[in-house]
Amino acid sequence: MPVDAKKLGLQEKYAYMTRGLGWETTYQPMKSVFPYAEFEGIKVHDWDRWEDPFRLTMDAYWKYQAEKERKLYAILDAFAQNNGHLGVTDARYVNAVKLFLTGVSPLEYMAHRGFAHVGRQLPGVGPRVASLMQSLDEVRHAQTQIHTLSN
């Protein structure tokens, strides 16, 4: 008689989708592949014990972000269709928003690059996946801000 498989909880599902991504090197020592893991005396004894506080998988991340972007683009479309820039009481406000986004977008992009670099340098799978998620989030912020500026 076949037995139905037990449905995995969120923590077990996250572990199955992220923890099997580690490897041991064969051609080079681990210290050569991950030189910053022990930079200036950093000592992590067990990388597998690190837990990501958000525990997002890629499918959950894209589902969550799609909902946020749907709301953002609804606002941008309504603003553009109704000539929102003409209805602002002080036109300097729109210019101030453009200046702010022009200053913040490069910072978001550089944060993306920083998280991508950190993710490459960590031997632990948990922090590596968390860095990947944060890197994707930062580059998505930069892209939506640049698209907002084009309006």
C-alpha positions as CSV (number, residue, x, y, z in Angstrom):
1,M,0.0,0.0,0.0
2,P,1.6,3.3,-1.0
3,V,2.2,5.9,1.7
4,D,1.7,9.6,0.9
5,A,4.9,11.6,1.4
6,K,4.7,14.1,4.2
7,K,4.6,17.7,3.1
8,L,7.8,19.5,4.0
9,G,7.7,22.5,6.3
10,L,9.3,25.8,5.3
11,Q,12.5,25.1,7.1
12,E,12.9,21.7,5.6
13,K,12.0,23.0,2.1
14,Y,14.5,25.8,2.5
15,A,17.3,23.4,3.6
16,Y,16.7,21.0,0.7
17,M,16.7,23.9,-1.9
18,T,19.8,25.7,-0.5
19,R,22.1,23.4,1.5
20,G,23.0,20.9,-1.2
21,L,25.0,23.6,-3.1
22,G,28.3,23.3,-1.4
23,W,31.4,21.5,-2.7
24,E,34.9,20.5,-1.7
25,T,37.6,21.6,-4.0
26,T,39.9,19.0,-5.7
27,Y,42.4,21.0,-7.8
28,Q,43.1,23.8,-5.3
29,P,43.0,24.0,-1.5
30,M,39.9,25.6,0.0
31,K,42.1,28.4,1.3
32,S,43.1,29.4,-2.2
33,V,39.5,29.3,-3.5
34,F,38.1,31.3,-0.6
35,P,41.0,33.5,0.5
36,Y,38.8,36.0,2.4
37,A,37.2,33.4,4.6
38,E,40.1,33.7,7.1
39,F,40.9,37.3,6.3
40,E,42.5,39.1,9.3
41,G,41.8,36.3,11.7
42,I,38.1,35.6,11.0
43,K,37.3,32.1,12.2
44,V,34.0,30.4,11.5
45,H,34.2,26.9,12.8
46,D,31.0,25.5,11.2
47,W,29.5,27.3,8.2
48,D,26.6,24.9,8.1
49,R,25.2,26.2,11.4
50,W,24.6,29.6,9.9
51,E,20.9,30.3,9.4
52,D,19.5,32.9,7.0
53,P,17.0,34.9,9.0
54,F,14.8,35.4,5.9
55,R,15.0,31.9,4.5
56,L,13.8,32.8,1.0
57,T,14.0,30.5,-1.9
58,M,14.1,31.8,-5.5
59,D,10.5,31.0,-6.2
60,A,9.3,32.7,-3.1
61,Y,11.6,35.7,-3.8
62,W,10.2,36.2,-7.3
63,K,6.6,35.8,-6.2
64,Y,7.1,38.3,-3.4
65,Q,8.9,40.8,-5.6
66,A,6.4,40.5,-8.5
67,E,3.7,41.6,-6.2
68,K,5.7,44.7,-5.1
69,E,6.6,45.6,-8.7
70,R,3.0,45.2,-9.8
71,K,2.0,47.9,-7.2
72,L,4.9,50.1,-8.2
73,Y,4.2,50.0,-11.9
74,A,0.5,50.6,-11.3
75,I,1.4,53.9,-9.5
76,L,3.9,54.8,-12.3
77,D,1.3,54.1,-15.0
78,A,-1.4,56.1,-13.3
79,F,1.0,59.0,-12.8
80,A,2.0,59.0,-16.5
81,Q,-1.5,58.5,-17.9
82,N,-2.9,61.3,-15.8
83,N,-0.1,63.7,-16.5
84,G,0.8,63.6,-12.8
85,H,3.8,65.9,-13.3
86,L,1.4,68.7,-14.2
87,G,-0.7,68.3,-11.1
88,V,2.1,68.6,-8.5
89,T,1.6,71.8,-6.7
90,D,5.3,72.6,-6.7
91,A,7.2,71.3,-9.8
92,R,10.4,71.4,-7.8
93,Y,9.2,68.3,-6.0
94,V,9.5,66.1,-9.2
95,N,13.0,67.5,-9.8
96,A,14.0,66.8,-6.2
97,V,12.8,63.2,-6.6
98,K,14.8,62.8,-9.8
99,L,17.9,64.2,-8.1
100,F,17.5,61.8,-5.2
101,L,17.0,58.8,-7.4
102,T,20.0,59.8,-9.5
103,G,22.1,59.8,-6.3
104,V,20.7,56.6,-4.8
105,S,20.6,54.3,-7.9
106,P,24.4,54.0,-8.2
107,L,24.6,53.2,-4.5
108,E,22.0,50.4,-5.0
109,Y,24.1,49.1,-7.9
110,M,27.3,49.1,-5.9
111,A,25.5,47.4,-3.0
112,H,24.6,44.7,-5.6
113,R,28.2,44.3,-6.6
114,G,29.3,44.2,-3.0
115,F,26.9,41.4,-2.0
116,A,27.8,39.5,-5.2
117,H,31.5,39.7,-4.2
118,V,30.8,38.6,-0.6
119,G,28.7,35.7,-1.8
120,R,31.5,34.5,-4.0
121,Q,34.0,34.7,-1.2
122,L,32.1,32.8,1.5
123,P,32.6,29.0,1.7
124,G,29.3,28.5,3.6
125,V,26.2,27.7,1.5
126,G,23.8,29.6,3.8
127,P,25.6,32.9,3.7
128,R,26.3,32.4,0.0
129,V,22.6,32.0,-0.9
130,A,21.6,34.9,1.4
131,S,24.2,37.1,-0.4
132,L,22.9,36.1,-3.8
133,M,19.3,37.0,-2.7
134,Q,20.4,40.4,-1.4
135,S,22.5,41.0,-4.5
136,L,19.5,40.3,-6.7
137,D,17.3,42.6,-4.5
138,E,19.8,45.5,-4.8
139,V,20.1,45.3,-8.6
140,R,16.3,45.1,-8.9
141,H,16.1,48.3,-6.8
142,A,18.6,50.0,-9.1
143,Q,16.6,48.9,-12.1
144,T,13.2,50.0,-10.8
145,Q,14.7,53.4,-9.8
146,I,16.2,54.0,-13.2
147,H,12.8,53.0,-14.8
148,T,11.1,55.5,-12.4
149,L,13.4,58.2,-13.6
150,S,12.5,57.6,-17.2
151,N,9.0,58.6,-16.4
